[in-house]
Amino acid sequence: MITRVGLRTARRAAVAILVLPVLTLGCSTADPTDADCPGDAHASELRGRLSALVDGLVETHPDTNGIALHVEAPALCLSQTFVAGLADPVRGVELDPDHAVRMASNTKTYVAAATLRLVENETLGLEDPIAKHVQRDTTDALIVGGYDADSITVLHLLSHTSGLYDYATDPAFADAVAGDPTHRWTRTEQLRFALEQGKPYAVPGQAFHYSDTGYILLGEIVEHASGKPLAAALRELIGYERLGLEATWLETLEPTPAGVKDRAHQFSGDVDTYAWDPSFDLYGGGGLAATVRDMAIFTRALLTGAVFRKPETLSLMTETRVAPDQDDYGLGVSAIEDAGVRGWGHNGFWNTFSYHFADLDATIAGSVSQRQAFDVSDVLLSEAIAAVRD
């Protein structure tokens, strides 16, 4: 069974108001590799095992609606997406590998990577006080809320050790989102919510506490330091085009890439959240949408050193511990372990995940379209690891 060593991703609640339609099944795949691996019985067997895994989980857990899994394992001649279930249960649209999903907190890894690229460029310093890189109005609001923006550093935000109260896990925020899911939130509103609803957790650097509030401030810092809107900054600093990320975008803050299919419908209990305005989770703590293939491609590139200019930056990302209780959460990435196999990556509120396992030379990303079915995504990832390992 999977142990999420350091990740404490928020599990926000929503009110159940709909009845789920009955699903039809049909597992399909993309990126066939038979032509590249002629006669490779092991690769064929592995693809069959992963296909059966995804199909079987949807069949035994129909409330998941749809499941997508991508495995990128060059040594096994495998670069393939496996899907089962429906992208839109109401219209009966089958899920396929080109459907994107909202990835939620997986976005933090991209924001952290962009921030560290700015550090590499010497545009930012990890020990810079955030007051140096945010608007005066933000600094003033923090002061009123009981925080010293000169004592909180960029490193504190990256490592969730800033002490900033997390608006996203406050029940009042969940109620506000569920009560008016089409409301267009701003970063300022979310910061104000955090400052009004709770007090600082600790002095900066003394304790780990997962906080979307810190990452929306990182979003503002990336914009300020790069001189570009967040969507353009992420795209340029990470190098989407160079990495081949053709189906990744910051939803509503930039156009949907050409050729990308409509997003899959993602559920919270009986509630179809497809029409929820993404702004409640958009400005750095979440907001990216992508196919699971793109998620895996990014995670693999990041954790094999293809995003950063300096090798030591990746070590910094995975090895830095600021607070005594930080465990194995680094800078925007978290450790995960299954039967002795250790990986790094992230997961998200919408039941998405993407991890790279260096010992297996494999990257595994997935999405379960029922956010409350974390037990299913645990099985999906654990069994996928076992299939690749065996």
Buried (B, 14 or more C-beta within 10 A) or exposed (E): EBEBBBBBBBEBBBBBEEEBBEBEBBBBBBEEBEEEBEEBEEBBEBBEBBBBBBBBBBBEBBBBBBBBBBBBBEEBBBBBBBBBBBBBBEEEBBBBBBBBBBBBBBBBBBBBBBBBBBBBEEBBBBEBBBBBBBEEEBBEBBBEBEBBBEBBBBBBBBBBBBBBBBBBBBEEBBEBBBEEBEEEBEBBBBBBBBBBBBEBBBEBBEBBBBBBBBBBBBBBBBBBBBEBBBBBBBBBBBBBEEBBBBBBBBBBBBEBBEEBBEBBBBBBBBBBBBEBBBBBBBBBBBBBBBBBBBBBBBBBBBBEEBBBEEEEBBEBBBEBBBBEEBBBBBBBBBBBBBEEBBBBBBBBBBBBBBBBBEEBBBBBBBBBBBBBBBEBBBBBBBBBBBBBBE
